[in-house]
Amino acid sequence: QVQLVESGGGLVQTGGSLRLSCAASGADFSRLDMAWYRQTPGKQRELVASATNGGTIMYGNSVQGRFTIARDNDKSTVYLQMNRLKPEDTAVYYCHAKFWARPYWGQGTQVTVSP
C-alpha cells in the first residue's frame, strides 16, 4: 500500500511561485511512476506533469515552460515547482503514483492564484 502526503499549497498572486511536495511511503520510491494532477469543480482531473521511474518527464500543454517536476529518490519525494502562476492554475493539486499498474492518490492540496 502506497501512501502519499502532499504539502506546499496556498494562496499566491498572479506571477508568483509555489513548490508542492509529495512524500511517498509503503513502496520502493524508485519503482514508482509519479505524477501531479489538478482538478477544479465541475471539471475532470487534468494531468499536470509526470515523471516515470525511468526518467521520462511530460507536461500538460497549459503548464509547459512554467512548471517543473522533479523527483528525489533518496527522499522518496516528488516536487512540482510552479512559476509564473496564473488565476487559471487555481485548483486542488493531487499527487499520483502508479505501482504494478495500480494507482494511488494523495489527499490533495489547494492552490489559489489571485488576479
C-alpha atoms as a printed R data frame, in Angstrom:
    type eleno elety resid chain resno       x      y       z
1   ATOM     1    CA   GLN     A     1   0.000  0.000   0.000
2   ATOM     2    CA   VAL     A     2   1.456  3.314  -1.123
3   ATOM     3    CA   GLN     A     3   0.748  6.416   0.955
4   ATOM     4    CA   LEU     A     4   1.140  9.900  -0.484
5   ATOM     5    CA   VAL     A     5   1.190 13.130   1.504
6   ATOM     6    CA   GLU     A     6   1.179 16.466  -0.304
7   ATOM     7    CA   SER     A     7   2.229 19.822   1.072
8   ATOM     8    CA   GLY     A     8   3.050 23.295  -0.163
9   ATOM     9    CA   GLY     A     9  -0.240 24.607  -1.467
10  ATOM    10    CA   GLY     A    10  -1.558 28.044  -0.614
11  ATOM    11    CA   LEU     A    11  -2.538 31.454  -1.885
12  ATOM    12    CA   VAL     A    12  -0.276 33.365  -4.253
13  ATOM    13    CA   GLN     A    13  -0.630 36.370  -6.545
14  ATOM    14    CA   THR     A    14  -0.528 36.163 -10.326
15  ATOM    15    CA   GLY     A    15   3.043 35.778 -11.491
16  ATOM    16    CA   GLY     A    16   4.190 34.230  -8.230
17  ATOM    17    CA   SER     A    17   5.648 30.827  -7.472
18  ATOM    18    CA   LEU     A    18   4.872 27.836  -5.278
19  ATOM    19    CA   ARG     A    19   6.508 24.475  -4.770
20  ATOM    20    CA   LEU     A    20   4.448 21.424  -3.997
21  ATOM    21    CA   SER     A    21   5.920 18.354  -2.349
22  ATOM    22    CA   CYS     A    22   4.630 14.815  -2.209
23  ATOM    23    CA   ALA     A    23   6.226 12.348   0.173
24  ATOM    24    CA   ALA     A    24   5.635  8.687  -0.617
25  ATOM    25    CA   SER     A    25   5.895  5.654   1.632
26  ATOM    26    CA   GLY     A    26   4.978  1.998   1.533
27  ATOM    27    CA   ALA     A    27   6.956  1.034  -1.549
28  ATOM    28    CA   ASP     A    28  10.345  1.431  -3.181
29  ATOM    29    CA   PHE     A    29  10.027  5.001  -4.459
30  ATOM    30    CA   SER     A    30  12.474  4.409  -7.303
31  ATOM    31    CA   ARG     A    31   9.995  1.939  -8.798
32  ATOM    32    CA   LEU     A    32   7.027  4.306  -8.723
33  ATOM    33    CA   ASP     A    33   5.783  6.316 -11.666
34  ATOM    34    CA   MET     A    34   4.845  9.709 -10.202
35  ATOM    35    CA   ALA     A    35   2.621 12.492 -11.443
36  ATOM    36    CA   TRP     A    36   0.729 15.604 -10.450
37  ATOM    37    CA   TYR     A    37  -2.888 16.178 -11.441
38  ATOM    38    CA   ARG     A    38  -5.237 19.057 -10.721
39  ATOM    39    CA   GLN     A    39  -8.970 19.466 -10.568
40  ATOM    40    CA   THR     A    40 -11.434 22.335 -10.403
41  ATOM    41    CA   PRO     A    41 -15.128 21.989  -9.546
42  ATOM    42    CA   GLY     A    42 -17.172 20.528 -12.370
43  ATOM    43    CA   LYS     A    43 -14.163 19.523 -14.432
44  ATOM    44    CA   GLN     A    44 -12.258 16.300 -14.941
45  ATOM    45    CA   ARG     A    45  -8.965 15.750 -13.225
46  ATOM    46    CA   GLU     A    46  -6.182 17.027 -15.511
47  ATOM    47    CA   LEU     A    47  -2.626 15.743 -15.838
48  ATOM    48    CA   VAL     A    48  -0.163 18.499 -14.965
49  ATOM    49    CA   ALA     A    49   3.166 16.685 -15.094
50  ATOM    50    CA   SER     A    50   4.570 13.190 -14.820
51  ATOM    51    CA   ALA     A    51   7.944 11.619 -14.088
52  ATOM    52    CA   THR     A    52   8.298  7.900 -14.631
53  ATOM    53    CA   ASN     A    53  10.651  5.639 -12.712
54  ATOM    54    CA   GLY     A    54  12.750  5.504 -15.881
55  ATOM    55    CA   GLY     A    55  13.193  9.271 -16.003
56  ATOM    56    CA   THR     A    56  10.669 10.194 -18.699
57  ATOM    57    CA   ILE     A    57   9.082 13.570 -17.982
58  ATOM    58    CA   MET     A    58   5.952 15.016 -19.549
59  ATOM    59    CA   TYR     A    59   3.953 18.208 -19.039
60  ATOM    60    CA   GLY     A    60   0.445 19.295 -19.825
61  ATOM    61    CA   ASN     A    61   0.238 21.896 -22.564
62  ATOM    62    CA   SER     A    62  -1.087 24.579 -20.234
63  ATOM    63    CA   VAL     A    63   1.903 24.406 -17.870
64  ATOM    64    CA   GLN     A    64   4.735 23.674 -20.305
65  ATOM    65    CA   GLY     A    65   7.597 26.100 -19.692
66  ATOM    66    CA   ARG     A    66   6.235 27.301 -16.341
67  ATOM    67    CA   PHE     A    67   6.121 24.181 -14.154
68  ATOM    68    CA   THR     A    68   8.895 21.715 -13.385
69  ATOM    69    CA   ILE     A    69   8.513 18.237 -11.924
70  ATOM    70    CA   ALA     A    70  11.428 16.665 -10.117
71  ATOM    71    CA   ARG     A    71  11.839 13.540  -8.046
72  ATOM    72    CA   ASP     A    72  14.299 12.819  -5.277
73  ATOM    73    CA   ASN     A    73  14.540  9.063  -4.899
74  ATOM    74    CA   ASP     A    74  16.686  9.380  -1.767
75  ATOM    75    CA   LYS     A    75  13.924 11.360  -0.051
76  ATOM    76    CA   SER     A    76  11.044  9.425  -1.643
77  ATOM    77    CA   THR     A    77   9.590 12.754  -2.678
78  ATOM    78    CA   VAL     A    78   8.349 14.319  -5.888
79  ATOM    79    CA   TYR     A    79   8.156 18.074  -6.306
80  ATOM    80    CA   LEU     A    80   6.247 20.422  -8.544
81  ATOM    81    CA   GLN     A    81   7.847 23.826  -8.945
82  ATOM    82    CA   MET     A    82   5.219 26.235 -10.273
83  ATOM    83    CA   ASN     A    83   6.375 29.572 -11.660
84  ATOM    84    CA   ARG     A    84   4.554 32.441 -13.359
85  ATOM    85    CA   LEU     A    85   1.298 31.286 -11.869
86  ATOM    86    CA   LYS     A    86  -1.981 32.366 -13.425
87  ATOM    87    CA   PRO     A    87  -5.506 32.514 -11.986
88  ATOM    88    CA   GLU     A    88  -6.434 29.577 -14.225
89  ATOM    89    CA   ASP     A    89  -3.894 27.453 -12.319
90  ATOM    90    CA   THR     A    90  -6.210 27.631  -9.306
91  ATOM    91    CA   ALA     A    91  -7.200 24.064  -8.427
92  ATOM    92    CA   VAL     A    92  -6.750 21.222  -5.996
93  ATOM    93    CA   TYR     A    93  -3.489 19.522  -6.882
94  ATOM    94    CA   TYR     A    94  -3.183 15.780  -6.364
95  ATOM    95    CA   CYS     A    95  -0.112 13.630  -6.193
96  ATOM    96    CA   HIS     A    96  -0.428 10.336  -8.062
97  ATOM    97    CA   ALA     A    97   1.680  7.203  -8.000
98  ATOM    98    CA   LYS     A    98   1.470  4.066 -10.062
99  ATOM    99    CA   PHE     A    99   2.930  0.809  -8.796
100 ATOM   100    CA   TRP     A   100   2.351 -2.514 -10.520
101 ATOM   101    CA   ALA     A   101  -0.286 -0.753 -12.653
102 ATOM   102    CA   ARG     A   102  -2.287  0.213  -9.549
103 ATOM   103    CA   PRO     A   103  -2.981  3.908  -8.988
104 ATOM   104    CA   TYR     A   104  -2.600  5.716  -5.678
105 ATOM   105    CA   TRP     A   105  -3.700  9.263  -4.809
106 ATOM   106    CA   GLY     A   106  -2.826 11.808  -2.201
107 ATOM   107    CA   GLN     A   107  -5.426 13.825  -0.358
108 ATOM   108    CA   GLY     A   108  -4.869 16.939  -2.456
109 ATOM   109    CA   THR     A   109  -3.608 20.415  -1.693
110 ATOM   110    CA   GLN     A   110  -5.338 23.654  -2.673
111 ATOM   111    CA   VAL     A   111  -3.547 26.188  -4.850
112 ATOM   112    CA   THR     A   112  -5.232 29.547  -5.297
113 ATOM   113    CA   VAL     A   113  -3.850 32.244  -7.587
114 ATOM   114    CA   SER     A   114  -5.349 35.674  -7.084
115 ATOM   115    CA   PRO     A   115  -5.657 38.116 -10.008
